Amino acid sequence: MAEGDPQKVFERADAFRKVREAHQTEMAEDYVELIGDLIRQHGEARLTDIADNLGVTQATASKVVARLRRDGLVENRRYRSIFLSEAGQAMAAMSRARHQVVFDFLCALGVDEATAHEDSEGMEHHVSEETLTRLRNLTVELRGRAG
């Protein structure tokens, strides 16, 4: 990188900005994806189950759920379970699909499923649509070679 090159400085700053923005949505995506999974598995998502599954305190989960409610991603009533709004359902589906693309790619590379699940848990939040498309296409190609 050229020390005083304004274009290079701008490009680097833009890359860091994109990472910060991804971190801001990462937690929301993890929560709505989990809430959707809990509803599918148990018919409801309770705050205690959310906290337990994410390894956080109920107070932490409550604060995040309040933020998700403010952002229009979840709905809940006092002393009732937590439900996803339409926007929350859409975010959960998108996050789940991104996770699956990364997971499938890692498995196609020969990574064991447990490691692929763990690694894909964070990676899905930080890849562009272009990269996801290329990962998806390469996965099909790798599986075609193996079959």
Disulfide bonds with the S-S distance in Angstrom:
none
